[in-house]
Amino acid sequence: MRMIREALLHVCVVCSLCCMMAGILDYYNPYMDFGGHILILKYVLYIGVILLMVCRRGTDLHQLKRKKKIIVKV
């Protein structure tokens, strides 16, 4: 699960950097429509962030259960 989370994190970082670069290029040259050409990257970024959130939620619940067991034992 950790490797999946790390891969998703890297994918999200790369997609977000590409989106920022396209936004900057669109600002300086709006006629090239870079924002319209990276539509697939935006969807990959959205799906990656949602999956990253779902993966993180499961580990947080697991850690919370472990903490409760430790507190009960003490």
C-alpha positions in Angstrom: 0.0 0.0 0.0 2.9 2.3 0.7 4.3 1.9 -2.7 1.0 2.7 -4.3 0.7 5.8 -2.2 4.2 6.9 -3.2 3.5 6.3 -6.9 0.2 8.3 -6.7 2.0 11.1 -5.0 4.6 11.3 -7.7 2.0 11.2 -10.4 0.0 14.0 -8.7 3.1 16.1 -8.4 4.1 15.7 -12.1 0.5 16.4 -13.3 0.2 19.5 -11.0 3.6 20.9 -12.3 2.4 20.3 -15.9 -0.9 22.1 -15.2 1.0 25.1 -13.6 3.3 25.3 -16.6 0.3 25.2 -19.0 -1.3 28.0 -17.0 1.8 30.2 -17.2 2.1 29.5 -20.9 -1.6 30.3 -21.4 -1.2 33.6 -19.6 1.6 34.7 -21.9 0.3 33.2 -25.1 -3.5 32.6 -24.9 -3.9 31.8 -28.6 -2.0 28.5 -28.3 -4.6 27.1 -25.8 -2.3 25.0 -23.7 -5.0 24.6 -21.0 -7.2 22.8 -23.5 -4.5 20.4 -24.5 -3.8 19.1 -21.0 -7.3 18.1 -20.2 -6.3 14.4 -19.8 -3.6 15.4 -17.3 -6.2 17.3 -15.3 -8.4 14.3 -15.1 -5.4 12.1 -14.1 -4.6 14.6 -11.4 -8.2 14.7 -10.0 -8.4 10.9 -9.9 -4.9 10.6 -8.4 -5.8 13.0 -5.6 -9.0 11.2 -4.8 -7.2 7.8 -4.8 -4.5 9.2 -2.6 -7.1 10.4 -0.1 -8.8 7.0 -0.1 -5.4 5.3 0.5 -4.5 7.7 3.3 -7.9 7.3 5.0 -7.4 3.6 5.4 -3.9 4.0 7.0 -5.2 6.7 9.4 -8.0 4.4 10.6 -5.5 1.5 11.1 -3.2 3.8 13.1 -6.1 5.0 15.2 -7.1 1.5 16.1 -3.5 0.7 17.1 -3.3 3.7 19.3 -6.6 2.8 21.0 -5.3 -0.7 21.8 -2.1 0.8 23.3 -4.1 3.2 25.4 -6.4 0.4 26.7 -3.4 -1.8 27.6 -1.7 1.0 29.6 
